[in-house]
Amino acid sequence: MFADRAKIYVRSGKGGDGHVSFRREKYVPAGGPDGGDGGKGGDVIFMVDQGLNTLIDFRNVRKYKAEDGEPGGKRNCRGRDGGDIVLKVPPGTVIKEAGSGQVIADMSGENSRIVLLKGGRGGSGNQHYATSTMQAPTYAQPGRPAKELELLLELKVIADVGLVGLPNVGKSTFLARVTNAKPKIANYHFTTLNPNLGVVDLDGTKGFVIADIPGLIEGASEGVGLGHEFLRHIERTKVIIHIVDAAGTEGRDPVSDIYTINKELDAYNPDIAKRPQVIAANKIDAIFDRDDRSVDAIRAEFEPKGIPVYPISAVSGEGVRELLYHVNRMLDELGDEVTVFEQEFFPEQAAANDQEESYTVEYDASAEEYVVEGPSIEKMLGYTNLNSEKGFAFFQNFLKTRGILEKLEKLGIQDGDTVRIYGHSFDYYK
């Protein structure tokens, strides 16, 4: 089975919590704080494995989690870092954020290893919070939370040249003749269910990679038949060989067939339709009428538009060599750069935005209190000592910079009114 799409969940490791402890030894009656720091959480890493050509493993296992960092210990012992998780993918895999469909990374070209999600930083132990006025701090910093994402993995075949055409025009036969690929060949529509890759070796050239994309039908760009499942595989190709049944063995008009496929390419992605194209007028061995002008009609229609036409027979090999050398010259003119999709979604930035999540500021009439809640506020309270003057000043500045004090004033708060924040109650004074 060929699997070119998979939806998975990934999570980095949570940072270990800092530890609260004090030095207690026989001859040290007033030992200071010695709580150790928590360990860093593990990263989520993606790496290209050249030996893979499918995403099937990600269909069997859909959840991947890095290890959490261990909490700190007494005697200044630091917690162990959590282990990374490394996910191996075939070259050409595009990693997207599942909700928006935006590209996070394209594992192509030189991009063979990325740290997709970084583990949370370990929290500081209470040893870091001792001051001249507070020599026995009873709080430590919690570890930073894990980061998580729903991902959509898509394998987009990396090939220099893509073969397109309606079903049963001879693409698989052509690929088998010009490369070392061994595609399944039969006289049925949609015989090719998987993109077949092959390497074309030409004397005096470096050769190129060619992909046989499954036969398209009208409506493919709208997902009809196997359209969407396979059209993505030609998104990287530099040149398109458009194979058409010049003999019309199934009673179709070759010129009309070419327009049908080009219309689907344009509807799916206009950039693909604009890429250099060459038409292979196949099955000339099946043209027995000397007066048949099918190839001439194709040339008359498309060569004035800058699309060269090569009459070939994939069965006998007639005209194939000339076609391949022409395609090789086209590739030389285009250069060696691999098409890599640009990053659109930035996990670290999204995580930072999550930390600035919205908060609520409301008045509870029954309790006659103003209530402030929000994830970032709760997190801040976890590592702030409100009993110290320094800690309380930090807390007040936090409320001011986040705009919370301004919202309280808009709700009509007066001096002496009560503000409740996650179990803590304060009297408000401006």
C-alpha positions as CSV (number, residue, x, y, z in Angstrom):
1,M,0.0,0.0,0.0
2,F,1.3,3.5,-0.9
3,A,0.5,6.0,1.8
4,D,1.2,9.6,0.8
5,R,-0.8,11.4,3.6
6,A,-1.1,11.0,7.3
7,K,-2.5,13.0,10.2
8,I,-0.6,12.8,13.5
9,Y,-0.3,14.4,16.9
10,V,3.1,15.4,18.3
11,R,4.0,16.8,21.7
12,S,7.4,18.0,23.1
13,G,8.4,17.2,26.6
14,K,7.4,19.4,29.6
15,G,10.1,21.0,31.6
16,G,10.8,19.5,35.0
17,D,9.7,21.6,38.0
18,G,12.2,23.3,40.2
19,H,12.6,21.8,43.7
20,V,12.1,23.4,47.1
21,S,14.4,22.1,49.8
22,F,16.9,23.4,52.4
23,R,20.3,22.2,53.5
24,R,19.9,20.2,56.8
25,E,23.1,18.9,58.3
26,K,24.1,18.2,61.8
27,Y,26.5,21.1,62.2
28,V,24.6,23.5,59.9
29,P,21.5,24.5,61.8
30,A,20.5,27.2,59.4
31,G,21.4,25.9,56.0
32,G,20.2,27.8,53.0
33,P,18.0,26.8,50.1
34,D,19.4,23.9,48.0
35,G,16.5,23.0,45.6
36,G,17.8,21.9,42.2
37,D,16.5,22.9,38.8
38,G,14.2,20.8,36.7
39,G,15.5,19.2,33.5
40,K,14.6,20.3,30.0
41,G,11.8,18.5,28.1
42,G,12.6,16.5,25.0
43,D,12.3,18.0,21.5
44,V,10.3,16.7,18.6
45,I,12.6,16.2,15.6
46,F,11.9,15.3,12.0
47,M,14.7,13.7,9.9
48,V,14.8,12.6,6.3
49,D,15.5,8.9,5.7
50,Q,16.5,8.2,2.1
51,G,15.5,4.6,2.5
52,L,11.8,5.5,3.0
53,N,9.3,6.1,0.3
54,T,6.0,6.0,2.1
55,L,4.2,7.4,5.1
56,I,2.6,4.1,6.0
57,D,4.1,3.9,9.4
58,F,2.4,7.2,10.4
59,R,-1.0,5.6,9.6
60,N,-0.4,2.9,12.1
61,V,0.9,5.1,15.0
62,R,-0.6,8.5,15.2
63,K,0.6,9.9,18.6
64,Y,4.2,10.8,19.3
65,K,5.5,12.3,22.5
66,A,8.9,13.3,23.7
67,E,9.9,12.7,27.3
68,D,9.3,15.2,30.1
69,G,12.2,16.6,32.0
70,E,12.6,15.3,35.5
71,P,12.0,17.6,38.5
72,G,14.9,19.0,40.4
73,G,16.1,17.4,43.7
74,K,17.5,18.5,47.0
75,R,21.2,19.3,47.4
76,N,21.2,21.3,44.2
77,C,20.6,18.2,42.1
78,R,19.4,19.0,38.6
79,G,16.7,16.9,37.0
80,R,17.5,14.8,34.0
81,D,16.6,16.2,30.6
82,G,13.8,14.4,28.8
83,G,14.7,12.3,25.7
84,D,14.0,13.7,22.2
85,I,11.7,11.9,19.8
86,V,13.1,11.6,16.2
87,L,10.5,10.9,13.5
88,K,12.0,9.7,10.2
89,V,10.2,10.6,7.0
90,P,10.9,10.1,3.3
91,P,12.4,12.9,1.2
92,G,9.8,15.2,-0.2
93,T,7.5,15.1,2.9
94,V,5.8,18.4,3.6
95,I,4.8,19.0,7.2
96,K,1.7,21.1,7.7
97,E,-0.3,22.4,10.6
98,A,-3.5,20.3,10.3
99,G,-6.0,23.0,11.2
100,S,-4.9,25.7,8.8
101,G,-3.1,23.5,6.2
102,Q,-0.1,26.0,6.4
103,V,3.4,24.6,5.7
104,I,5.7,24.2,8.7
105,A,8.6,22.5,6.9
106,D,9.4,20.9,3.6
107,M,11.8,18.0,4.0
108,S,13.5,18.5,0.7
109,G,16.8,19.7,-0.7
110,E,19.2,20.6,2.1
111,N,16.4,20.6,4.7
112,S,17.1,17.1,6.0
113,R,16.6,17.7,9.8
114,I,14.5,20.1,11.8
115,V,13.6,20.6,15.4
116,L,9.8,21.1,15.0
117,L,8.9,21.6,18.7
118,K,11.3,22.4,21.4
119,G,10.9,20.9,24.9
120,G,9.9,23.1,27.8
121,R,12.6,24.7,29.8
122,G,13.2,23.3,33.3
123,G,12.0,25.4,36.3
124,S,14.5,27.0,38.7
125,G,14.9,25.6,42.2
126,N,14.4,27.7,45.3
127,Q,18.2,28.3,45.6
128,H,17.8,30.9,42.9
129,Y,15.3,33.0,44.8
130,A,17.3,33.7,48.0
131,T,17.9,37.4,48.7
132,S,19.3,39.5,51.5
133,T,15.7,40.1,52.8
134,M,14.3,36.6,52.0
135,Q,16.9,33.9,52.8
136,A,14.5,31.0,52.9
137,P,12.3,31.2,49.8
138,T,9.6,28.5,49.9
139,Y,8.8,28.5,46.2
140,A,10.4,27.3,43.0
141,Q,9.6,27.8,39.4
142,P,7.5,25.2,37.6
143,G,8.8,23.8,34.3
144,R,7.6,25.3,31.1
145,P,4.7,23.5,29.5
146,A,5.0,21.1,26.6
147,K,4.1,22.2,23.1
148,E,1.7,20.2,21.0
149,L,0.5,20.2,17.4
150,E,-1.8,18.3,15.1
151,L,0.2,17.7,11.9
152,L,-0.7,16.8,8.3
153,L,2.1,15.0,6.5
154,E,2.0,14.9,2.7
155,L,4.5,13.2,0.5
156,K,5.1,15.1,-2.7
157,V,7.3,13.1,-5.0
158,I,10.6,14.7,-5.9
159,A,11.1,14.3,-9.6
160,D,12.5,16.5,-12.3
161,V,9.9,15.5,-14.9
162,G,6.3,14.5,-14.5
163,L,4.3,12.4,-16.9
164,V,0.6,13.4,-17.3
165,G,-2.1,12.3,-19.6
166,L,-5.5,10.6,-19.6
167,P,-5.7,7.0,-18.6
168,N,-4.4,4.3,-20.9
169,V,-2.3,6.6,-23.1
170,G,0.9,4.7,-22.5
171,K,2.6,6.5,-19.6
172,S,3.6,3.3,-17.8
173,T,4.9,1.8,-21.0
174,F,6.9,4.9,-21.7
175,L,8.4,4.9,-18.1
176,A,9.3,1.2,-18.3
177,R,11.1,1.8,-21.6
178,V,13.1,4.9,-20.6
179,T,14.0,4.0,-17.0
180,N,14.8,1.1,-14.7
181,A,11.3,1.3,-13.1
182,K,9.0,-1.7,-13.4
183,P,5.5,-0.2,-13.3
184,K,2.4,-2.4,-13.5
185,I,1.1,-2.3,-17.1
186,A,-2.3,-3.3,-18.3
187,N,-5.0,-2.1,-20.7
188,Y,-7.3,-0.7,-18.0
189,H,-8.0,2.7,-16.8
190,F,-6.3,3.6,-13.5
191,T,-4.0,0.7,-13.6
192,T,-1.4,3.0,-12.1
193,L,-2.5,3.7,-8.5
194,N,0.9,4.7,-7.2
195,P,3.3,7.3,-8.5
196,N,6.2,5.4,-10.1
197,L,9.7,6.9,-10.1
198,G,12.5,6.1,-12.5
199,V,15.9,7.5,-13.4
200,V,16.6,8.3,-17.1
201,D,20.2,7.7,-18.0
202,L,21.4,9.4,-21.2
203,D,24.9,9.2,-22.7
204,G,26.8,12.5,-22.2
205,T,24.3,13.8,-19.6
206,K,23.7,13.5,-15.8
207,G,20.2,12.1,-16.5
208,F,17.1,13.0,-14.6
209,V,14.3,11.6,-12.4
210,I,10.9,11.1,-14.0
211,A,7.6,10.3,-12.3
212,D,4.6,8.6,-13.8
213,I,1.6,10.3,-12.3
214,P,-1.6,8.2,-12.3
215,G,-4.1,8.8,-15.1
216,L,-6.2,11.9,-14.7
217,I,-9.8,12.3,-15.7
218,E,-12.0,15.3,-16.2
219,G,-12.9,16.8,-12.8
220,A,-9.7,15.6,-11.1
221,S,-8.9,19.0,-9.8
222,E,-12.2,18.9,-7.9
223,G,-11.2,15.5,-6.4
224,V,-13.1,13.3,-8.9
225,G,-11.5,9.9,-9.3
226,L,-7.9,9.9,-7.9
227,G,-7.3,13.5,-8.7
228,H,-6.4,15.2,-5.5
229,E,-4.6,12.1,-4.2
230,F,-2.0,12.3,-6.9
231,L,-2.0,15.8,-8.5
232,R,0.2,16.9,-5.5
233,H,3.0,14.8,-6.9
234,I,3.6,17.0,-9.9
235,E,3.9,20.2,-7.8
236,R,7.7,19.8,-7.7
237,T,8.4,18.8,-11.3
238,K,10.2,21.3,-13.5
239,V,9.1,19.9,-16.8
240,I,5.9,18.1,-17.8
241,I,5.8,15.5,-20.5
242,H,2.2,15.3,-21.7
243,I,1.6,12.0,-23.3
244,V,-1.4,11.7,-25.6
245,D,-2.8,8.8,-27.7
246,A,-2.1,10.3,-31.1
247,A,-3.7,7.2,-32.8
248,G,-7.0,7.8,-31.0
249,T,-7.2,4.1,-30.2
250,E,-10.2,4.7,-27.9
251,G,-12.0,7.0,-30.2
252,R,-10.9,10.2,-28.5
253,D,-9.6,13.4,-30.1
254,P,-5.9,13.9,-29.1
255,V,-6.2,17.7,-29.2
256,S,-9.2,17.7,-27.0
257,D,-7.5,15.3,-24.6
258,I,-4.6,17.7,-24.2
259,Y,-6.9,20.6,-23.4
260,T,-8.8,18.5,-20.9
261,I,-5.7,17.6,-18.9
262,N,-4.3,21.2,-19.0
263,K,-7.6,22.5,-17.8
264,E,-7.4,20.2,-14.8
265,L,-3.8,21.2,-14.1
266,D,-4.7,24.9,-14.2
267,A,-7.7,24.4,-11.9
268,Y,-5.6,22.5,-9.4
269,N,-2.6,24.9,-9.4
270,P,-2.1,27.6,-12.1
271,D,1.6,27.6,-11.4
272,I,1.9,23.9,-12.5
273,A,0.0,24.6,-15.7
274,K,2.5,27.3,-16.6
275,R,5.6,25.0,-16.3
276,P,7.5,24.0,-19.5
277,Q,5.7,21.3,-21.3
278,V,6.4,18.9,-24.1
279,I,3.9,16.8,-25.9
280,A,4.7,13.1,-26.6
281,A,2.3,12.0,-29.4
282,N,2.3,8.3,-28.5
283,K,1.2,5.2,-30.3
284,I,2.3,6.2,-33.7
285,D,2.9,2.5,-34.3
286,A,-0.9,2.1,-34.2
287,I,-1.4,4.6,-37.0
288,F,-1.9,2.4,-40.1
289,D,-3.5,5.0,-42.4
290,R,-0.8,6.8,-44.4
291,D,-3.2,9.7,-44.8
292,D,-3.7,10.1,-41.1
293,R,-2.8,13.7,-40.0
294,S,-3.3,13.4,-36.3
295,V,0.3,14.3,-35.4
296,D,0.2,17.2,-37.8
297,A,-3.1,18.5,-36.2
298,I,-1.4,18.3,-32.7
299,R,1.6,20.2,-34.0
300,A,-0.5,22.8,-35.7
301,E,-2.5,23.4,-32.5
302,F,0.3,23.5,-29.9
303,E,3.7,24.3,-31.4
304,P,2.6,27.9,-32.2
305,K,2.0,28.2,-28.4
306,G,5.6,27.2,-27.7
307,I,4.9,23.6,-26.8
308,P,7.0,21.2,-28.9
309,V,5.5,17.9,-30.1
310,Y,7.4,14.7,-30.5
311,P,5.8,11.7,-32.2
312,I,6.8,8.5,-30.4
313,S,6.0,4.9,-29.9
314,A,6.6,3.8,-26.3
315,V,6.3,0.2,-27.5
316,S,8.9,0.2,-30.3
317,G,11.0,3.1,-28.9
318,E,10.7,5.2,-32.1
319,G,11.2,8.9,-31.4
320,V,11.8,8.4,-27.7
321,R,15.5,9.2,-27.7
322,E,15.0,12.5,-29.4
323,L,12.3,13.4,-26.9
324,L,14.5,12.6,-23.9
325,Y,17.4,14.7,-25.1
326,H,15.1,17.6,-25.7
327,V,13.7,17.3,-22.1
328,N,17.3,17.1,-20.8
329,R,18.2,20.4,-22.5
330,M,15.1,22.0,-21.0
331,L,16.2,20.9,-17.5
332,D,19.7,22.2,-18.1
333,E,18.3,25.6,-18.9
334,L,16.1,25.5,-15.7
335,G,19.0,24.7,-13.3
336,D,19.3,22.2,-10.4
337,E,17.3,24.0,-7.8
338,V,14.7,21.8,-6.1
339,T,11.3,23.2,-5.6
340,V,10.9,23.7,-1.8
341,F,7.6,25.0,-0.3
342,E,8.1,28.0,1.9
343,Q,7.3,28.0,5.6
344,E,3.9,29.5,6.4
345,F,3.3,28.4,10.0
346,F,5.8,29.0,12.8
347,P,5.3,26.7,15.8
348,E,7.5,28.8,18.2
349,Q,5.6,32.0,17.4
350,A,2.3,30.2,17.8
351,A,3.4,28.9,21.2
352,A,4.4,32.4,22.2
353,N,1.0,33.6,21.2
354,D,-0.6,30.9,23.3
355,Q,1.2,32.1,26.3
356,E,-0.5,35.5,25.7
357,E,-3.9,33.8,25.8
358,S,-6.9,36.0,26.5
359,Y,-7.9,36.5,30.1
360,T,-11.2,37.5,31.7
361,V,-11.9,40.4,34.0
362,E,-15.5,40.2,35.4
363,Y,-17.5,41.5,38.4
364,D,-19.1,38.9,40.6
365,A,-22.1,40.7,42.0
366,S,-23.1,37.9,44.4
367,A,-19.6,37.9,46.1
368,E,-19.1,41.7,45.4
369,E,-15.7,40.9,44.0
370,Y,-13.8,41.5,40.8
371,V,-12.6,38.2,39.3
372,V,-9.5,37.9,37.1
373,E,-8.7,34.6,35.4
374,G,-6.5,33.3,32.5
375,P,-3.9,30.6,31.8
376,S,-0.9,32.9,31.8
377,I,-2.1,34.5,35.0
378,E,-2.4,31.2,36.8
379,K,1.1,30.2,35.5
380,M,2.6,33.4,36.8
381,L,1.1,32.8,40.3
382,G,2.8,29.4,40.3
383,Y,6.3,30.9,40.5
384,T,5.7,34.3,42.3
385,N,6.0,34.7,46.1
386,L,3.2,37.1,46.9
387,N,4.4,37.2,50.5
388,S,7.6,39.0,49.6
389,E,7.7,42.7,48.8
390,K,9.7,42.0,45.7
391,G,7.3,39.3,44.5
392,F,4.2,41.4,45.1
393,A,5.8,44.3,43.2
394,F,6.4,42.0,40.3
395,F,2.8,40.8,40.5
396,Q,1.5,44.4,40.4
397,N,3.6,45.2,37.4
398,F,2.4,42.1,35.6
399,L,-1.2,43.2,36.1
400,K,-0.4,46.7,34.7
401,T,1.6,45.6,31.6
402,R,-1.1,43.1,30.6
403,G,-3.8,45.8,30.7
404,I,-5.6,44.1,33.6
405,L,-5.7,47.1,35.8
406,E,-7.0,49.2,33.0
407,K,-9.9,46.7,32.5
408,L,-10.7,46.8,36.2
409,E,-10.9,50.5,36.1
410,K,-13.3,50.4,33.1
411,L,-15.5,48.1,35.1
412,G,-15.7,50.8,37.8
413,I,-13.5,49.4,40.5
414,Q,-12.9,51.7,43.5
415,D,-10.3,51.9,46.2
416,G,-10.9,49.3,48.8
417,D,-12.8,46.9,46.4
418,T,-11.8,43.2,46.4
419,V,-10.0,41.5,43.5
420,R,-10.0,37.7,43.5
421,I,-7.4,35.8,41.4
422,Y,-7.3,32.0,41.7
423,G,-7.9,31.8,45.4
424,H,-6.0,35.0,46.3
425,S,-8.0,38.0,47.4
426,F,-6.6,41.6,47.4
427,D,-7.8,45.0,48.2
428,Y,-7.5,47.4,45.3
429,Y,-5.8,50.7,45.8
430,K,-4.7,52.9,42.9
